[in-house]
Amino acid sequence: MDQPDILVIGAGAAGLRAAYELSKAGKKVLVLEARTLTGGRIHTITGFAGDTYAELGAEFVHGKLPHTLGLLKEAGITYHKTGGEMWQAENGKLTQEDQFIEHWDTLMQKLNELEQDMSIGDFLDANFNGPQYHTMRESVIAFAEGFDTADISRASAFALRDEWQEEDFEAQYRIDKGYSALTDYLAAQIEQRGSTILTGTPVISIEWHAGQVTATANGKRYTASKLIVVVPVSILQLDSSHPDFISFSPEIIEQRAAMQKLGMGAVLKILLAFSEPIWRSEQVEQLAGRSLENASFFFSREAIPTWWTQHPVENGLLTGWLGGPKAAAMKDKTDEEILHIAIAALANIFQLAPSFIQERLVASHIANWTAQPYILGSYGYDTVESKQARELLSAPIGDTIYFAGESFHIGDMGLVEAALASGKETAQKILETK
């Protein structure tokens, strides 16, 4: 292609949405993606243990999200509601999860009375240190680390309060053919409009002055009048000694400092496909005291604490999830070590012999996103300092360099929805520039 109008670094959801909006408006866009595939932290694999669609990254549509659902409708991509029963494994027992958490109303009251933000860890220490609050504290910490993949010593109490008050836990969906159907649609639309996506093209340096920017990747130089940087904030937080570091000349000192104030979580996702649903085995249903045909989630205190089925789709796929500092601590373990830990966790949850589980395991995949080059994390979360930092980063540098992505979105957090919103908003800023 001829020299593009705009460069986009990163072909995740935000980068693709920005390029989609710009190409739709007649701009020539060149998207440079370090990895060999598009989608970023969206990655659906097909044919996993048969005809199953399996998500290595983003999986659920959490609520009635306008950007995500709007694009799915536009693309004619179908989705379904999840639902199902939640179960708790503890002390060798399996009981249906009670949504009621003791002292939750007191927790929310104290959060609403809070006048100055602090970390959720400090908030719990200041207000709920007594033994009567032990179970509630564990639930809060498990949710912040599990759902938000956050470090409680940094995660904003204000942000978590707002999330817990607004989350619609009843409206949860999965895309029938996987999240990659959405990013594949965006990529196809970009290229149909004459713009280009180059994968396997890691940018190592950016030279810029007002009105012109040049990115170097694979020994080649790519020049445009504007640049959108859409890589995980974990990459932008690196120091120059890391192989994934991207240098700027002149350096963006103020923005680099602001990026350190944003939170980036850690996660391990473990996909195990079985020849039959092991949670429906006679031994497990006896433990539960009834049929588990509607089981969706299993919660525990095991090393891999959270597991879910594909309910209401019936198959033998079980997904394990570990988020937050515990996932970061395991990022250097081998896939074999993680699989061993996962099987041990399931053996304790379901009170099954590890050999019973291994004999029925037909495929496995460990998605260690925190160790994945060009990713190095799960998704963003708000720290106490994030709001001010994000306001700085939302402003373009010299009307030339823009940042986009879920970590930079001002508004509700959430991996895909926030990324799509940020990509569209950034494209609109550029289109409005004279």
C-alpha positions in Angstrom: 0.0 0.0 0.0 1.0 3.7 -0.4 2.1 5.6 2.7 -0.8 5.3 5.2 -2.5 8.2 6.9 -2.4 6.5 10.2 -0.3 3.8 11.9 -1.9 1.5 14.5 0.4 -0.6 16.7 -1.5 -3.6 18.0 -4.3 -5.7 16.4 -6.3 -6.4 19.5 -9.9 -5.4 20.0 -9.1 -1.7 20.4 -6.6 -1.5 17.6 -9.0 -3.3 15.2 -11.9 -1.1 16.2 -9.9 2.1 15.7 -8.7 0.9 12.3 -12.2 -0.2 11.3 -13.7 3.2 12.1 -10.9 5.1 10.4 -11.0 2.9 7.2 -14.8 3.2 7.1 -14.2 7.0 7.0 -11.9 6.6 4.0 -8.5 6.8 5.8 -5.6 4.5 4.8 -4.5 2.6 7.9 -1.6 0.3 8.5 -1.9 -2.0 11.5 1.4 -3.4 12.9 0.9 -6.5 15.1 3.8 -8.1 17.0 2.1 -11.5 17.3 1.4 -13.8 14.4 -2.4 -13.5 14.8 -4.9 -10.7 15.4 -7.2 -10.4 18.4 -4.8 -9.6 21.2 -6.2 -11.2 24.4 -9.1 -12.6 22.3 -8.1 -16.1 21.0 -10.7 -18.7 20.1 -9.4 -22.2 19.2 -11.6 -24.5 17.2 -11.6 -28.3 17.0 -10.4 -28.5 20.6 -11.3 -32.1 21.5 -13.8 -32.4 18.7 -16.0 -29.5 17.4 -15.7 -27.5 20.6 -15.0 -23.7 20.5 -12.6 -22.9 23.3 -11.6 -19.5 24.5 -7.9 -19.0 25.6 -8.7 -15.4 26.4 -11.8 -13.3 26.8 -14.9 -15.5 27.0 -17.9 -13.9 28.5 -19.9 -10.9 27.5 -20.6 -9.4 30.9 -23.9 -7.6 30.6 -25.9 -5.7 27.9 -22.8 -4.0 26.4 -23.6 -1.6 23.6 -20.3 -1.8 21.7 -19.9 -5.5 21.9 -23.5 -6.5 21.2 -23.8 -3.8 18.6 -20.9 -5.1 16.5 -22.2 -8.7 17.0 -25.5 -7.6 15.5 -23.9 -5.7 12.7 -21.8 -8.8 11.8 -24.6 -11.2 12.2 -22.8 -13.1 14.9 -25.0 -15.1 17.3 -24.6 -15.5 21.0 -26.4 -17.2 23.9 -27.1 -16.6 27.5 -25.1 -18.7 30.0 -26.9 -19.1 33.3 -26.7 -22.3 35.3 -25.9 -23.2 38.9 -23.0 -22.1 41.0 -21.4 -24.6 43.5 -19.0 -24.3 46.4 -16.4 -27.0 47.3 -15.1 -26.8 50.8 -14.0 -29.4 53.4 -14.7 -32.3 51.1 -18.3 -31.2 50.5 -20.0 -29.8 47.4 -22.9 -27.4 48.0 -24.9 -25.0 45.8 -23.4 -21.6 46.2 -25.4 -19.2 48.3 -25.3 -15.7 46.7 -25.7 -14.1 50.1 -22.5 -13.0 51.8 -22.7 -12.1 55.4 -21.9 -8.5 56.2 -22.1 -7.5 52.5 -24.6 -4.7 53.2 -22.2 -3.3 55.9 -19.3 -3.5 53.4 -21.2 -1.5 50.8 -22.4 1.0 53.4 -18.8 1.6 54.5 -17.7 1.9 50.9 -20.4 4.4 50.1 -19.3 6.5 53.2 -15.7 6.5 52.0 -14.7 10.1 51.1 -11.2 9.5 49.9 -10.1 6.6 47.7 -7.7 4.0 49.1 -6.7 0.4 48.1 -9.3 -2.2 48.8 -6.7 -4.0 51.0 -6.2 -0.9 53.2 -10.0 -0.4 53.3 -10.6 -3.9 54.6 -7.8 -3.5 57.2 -9.3 -0.3 58.4 -12.9 -1.4 58.6 -13.2 -5.2 58.7 -10.3 -6.6 60.7 -12.4 -8.5 63.3 -12.7 -12.3 63.2 -16.5 -12.0 62.5 -15.5 -10.5 59.1 -13.1 -13.3 58.1 -15.5 -14.9 55.6 -16.6 -11.7 54.0 -12.9 -10.5 53.7 -12.1 -13.8 51.9 -15.0 -13.3 49.5 -14.0 -9.7 48.7 -10.3 -10.6 48.1 -11.3 -13.7 46.0 -13.5 -11.5 43.9 -11.0 -8.7 43.4 -8.2 -11.2 42.6 -10.4 -13.6 40.6 -12.8 -11.5 38.6 -10.7 -8.4 38.3 -7.3 -10.2 38.4 -6.2 -7.3 40.7 -3.7 -6.8 43.5 -5.7 -5.8 46.5 -2.8 -3.6 47.8 -3.2 -1.4 44.6 -6.8 -1.9 43.5 -9.1 1.1 44.0 -11.9 0.8 46.6 -13.9 3.4 44.7 -13.6 1.4 41.4 -14.6 -1.9 43.0 -17.5 -0.3 44.8 -18.9 1.1 41.5 -18.4 -2.2 39.8 -20.2 -4.2 42.5 -23.1 -1.8 42.5 -23.5 -1.8 38.7 -22.6 -5.4 37.6 -25.5 -7.2 36.0 -24.7 -10.8 37.0 -27.9 -12.1 35.4 -27.0 -10.9 31.8 -24.0 -13.0 30.9 -23.5 -14.3 27.4 -21.1 -16.4 25.2 -20.6 -15.9 21.5 -21.6 -19.1 19.7 -18.5 -19.5 17.6 -16.2 -17.7 19.9 -15.0 -14.1 20.5 -12.5 -14.4 17.6 -15.5 -14.3 15.3 -15.9 -10.6 16.3 -12.2 -9.6 15.8 -12.0 -11.6 12.6 -15.0 -9.6 11.3 -13.3 -6.3 12.1 -10.0 -7.4 10.5 -11.9 -8.5 7.3 -13.7 -5.2 7.1 -10.5 -3.2 7.5 -8.8 -5.1 4.7 -11.8 -4.9 2.4 -11.7 -1.1 2.7 -8.1 -1.0 1.4 -6.2 -0.8 4.7 -3.5 -3.3 5.8 -2.8 -5.5 8.8 0.7 -6.9 9.1 1.1 -9.6 11.8 4.5 -10.9 13.0 5.7 -7.3 12.9 6.9 -6.2 16.4 7.6 -2.4 16.6 10.8 -1.7 18.5 11.1 2.1 18.2 9.0 5.1 17.3 10.5 8.4 16.1 8.1 11.3 16.0 7.6 15.1 15.7 4.3 16.9 15.4 2.5 15.7 12.3 4.8 12.8 11.5 5.7 9.5 13.1 7.9 6.6 12.0 7.8 3.1 13.5 10.6 0.6 13.0 9.7 -3.1 12.9 11.6 -6.1 11.4 14.2 -3.7 10.0 11.7 -1.7 8.1 10.4 1.8 8.7 6.7 2.8 8.4 5.7 6.5 8.3 2.4 8.2 8.7 1.0 11.5 10.0 -0.6 10.0 13.1 0.0 7.0 15.4 -2.4 5.1 17.7 -0.5 2.9 20.2 -2.8 0.0 21.2 -0.6 -2.5 23.1 -1.3 -3.8 26.6 -0.3 -1.3 29.2 2.1 -4.0 30.6 4.2 -3.5 27.5 4.3 0.2 28.0 5.3 -0.2 31.6 8.5 -2.1 30.7 12.0 -0.7 31.1 14.5 -0.6 28.3 16.2 -3.8 29.3 13.1 -5.9 28.4 13.0 -7.4 24.8 9.4 -6.2 24.3 10.3 -2.6 25.2 9.2 0.0 22.6 11.3 3.2 22.6 10.1 6.7 21.7 12.3 9.5 20.3 11.9 12.0 21.8 11.0 10.0 24.9 7.5 10.4 26.4 8.6 10.9 30.0 5.4 12.2 31.5 3.2 9.5 29.8 5.6 6.7 30.9 5.3 7.9 34.5 1.5 7.9 34.2 1.4 4.4 32.8 3.1 3.1 35.9 0.0 4.2 37.9 -2.3 1.9 35.9 -3.1 -1.6 37.1 -2.4 -4.7 35.0 -3.5 -8.0 36.3 -2.2 -11.5 36.0 -4.1 -14.7 35.0 -3.7 -18.4 34.3 -6.5 -20.0 32.2 -6.5 -23.8 32.0 -8.7 -25.6 29.5 -9.3 -29.3 30.0 -11.4 -31.4 27.7 -12.7 -34.7 29.0 -14.2 -37.7 27.2 -17.2 -37.2 29.5 -18.2 -34.4 31.9 -16.4 -35.6 35.0 -18.6 -33.3 37.2 -21.5 -35.5 36.1 -19.9 -38.7 37.3 -21.8 -40.8 39.8 -19.2 -40.1 42.6 -19.5 -36.3 42.1 -23.3 -36.2 41.9 -23.4 -38.3 45.1 -21.2 -35.7 46.7 -23.6 -32.9 45.6 -26.6 -34.9 46.6 -28.3 -34.4 43.2 -27.8 -34.0 39.5 -25.2 -31.5 38.2 -26.6 -31.2 34.7 -27.1 -27.4 35.2 -23.8 -26.8 36.9 -21.9 -23.8 35.5 -19.4 -22.6 38.1 -17.4 -24.4 40.9 -15.7 -22.2 43.5 -13.1 -23.5 46.0 -10.0 -22.6 47.9 -7.7 -24.8 45.8 -4.6 -23.6 44.0 -6.8 -23.2 40.9 -9.9 -22.1 42.7 -12.5 -21.3 40.0 -13.8 -23.7 37.3 -16.6 -23.5 34.8 -18.4 -25.6 32.3 -19.9 -24.5 29.0 -23.5 -24.7 30.3 -26.0 -24.6 28.6 -23.8 -26.2 25.8 -23.2 -29.8 26.7 -19.6 -31.1 26.3 -16.7 -32.2 28.4 -14.8 -28.9 28.5 -13.9 -27.6 31.9 -12.1 -24.3 32.3 -9.9 -23.3 35.3 -9.1 -19.8 36.3 -6.5 -18.2 38.7 -6.1 -14.4 38.8 -4.1 -11.8 40.6 -0.9 -12.1 42.5 -1.2 -15.9 42.8 -1.3 -16.2 39.0 1.7 -13.9 38.7 3.6 -16.1 41.2 3.0 -19.1 38.9 3.9 -17.5 35.6 7.3 -19.2 35.2 6.0 -22.7 35.9 5.9 -25.1 32.9 2.6 -26.2 31.3 3.2 -29.7 32.8 3.6 -28.3 36.3 0.5 -26.2 36.0 -1.5 -29.1 34.6 -0.4 -31.3 37.6 -1.6 -28.5 40.0 -4.9 -28.2 38.1 -5.6 -31.9 38.2 -4.8 -32.0 42.0 -7.2 -29.1 42.5 -10.0 -30.9 40.6 -9.4 -34.1 42.6 -9.9 -32.2 45.8 -13.0 -30.2 44.5 -14.8 -33.3 43.2 -13.3 -35.8 45.7 -12.0 -37.9 42.8 -8.8 -39.9 42.4 -6.3 -38.0 40.1 -6.0 -41.1 38.0 -9.8 -41.0 37.4 -9.4 -37.4 36.0 -6.3 -38.2 34.0 -7.8 -41.3 32.3 -10.7 -39.1 31.0 -8.6 -36.1 29.9 -8.3 -36.0 26.1 -6.9 -32.5 25.6 -5.4 -29.6 27.6 -4.3 -26.1 26.9 -2.6 -23.8 29.4 -3.1 -20.1 28.6 -0.4 -18.4 30.7 -1.1 -14.8 29.5 1.2 -13.2 32.1 4.2 -15.0 30.5 3.0 -14.5 26.9 5.4 -12.2 24.9 3.9 -8.9 23.7 1.0 -9.4 26.3 2.5 -10.0 29.8 -0.7 -9.8 31.7 -4.5 -10.2 31.8 -6.4 -7.0 31.7 -6.4 -3.6 33.4 -7.8 -2.7 36.7 -8.1 0.7 38.5 -5.6 1.7 41.1 -6.0 4.6 43.4 -4.0 6.7 41.0 -5.5 5.5 37.7 -8.1 8.2 37.2 -5.7 11.0 37.2 -3.2 9.1 35.1 -5.8 8.1 32.5 -6.9 11.7 32.1 -3.4 12.6 31.1 -3.0 9.6 28.8 -6.3 10.4 27.0 -4.8 13.5 25.5 -2.9 13.1 22.3 0.8 14.0 22.2 1.3 16.9 19.8 -1.9 15.8 17.9 0.3 13.0 16.6 0.5 10.1 19.1 -2.7 8.6 20.7 -3.1 5.8 23.2 -6.1 3.4 23.1 -7.1 0.2 24.8 -9.1 -1.0 27.7 -6.5 0.4 30.2 -6.9 3.9 28.8 -10.7 4.0 28.5 -12.4 6.6 30.7 -15.5 4.9 31.9 -16.5 1.4 33.0 -13.7 -1.1 33.0 -13.9 -4.4 31.2 -11.6 -6.0 28.7 -13.4 -6.2 25.4 -16.2 -3.6 25.8 -13.8 -1.0 27.1 -11.3 -1.8 24.4 -13.9 -1.5 21.6 -15.2 1.8 23.1 -11.6 3.2 23.4 -10.8 2.3 19.8 -13.9 4.0 18.5 -13.4 7.1 20.6 -9.8 7.4 19.6 -10.7 7.1 15.9 -13.3 9.8 16.4 -10.7 12.2 18.0 -8.5 11.8 14.9 -11.4 12.3 12.5 -12.4 15.4 14.3 -8.8 16.9 14.0 -8.5 19.5 11.4 
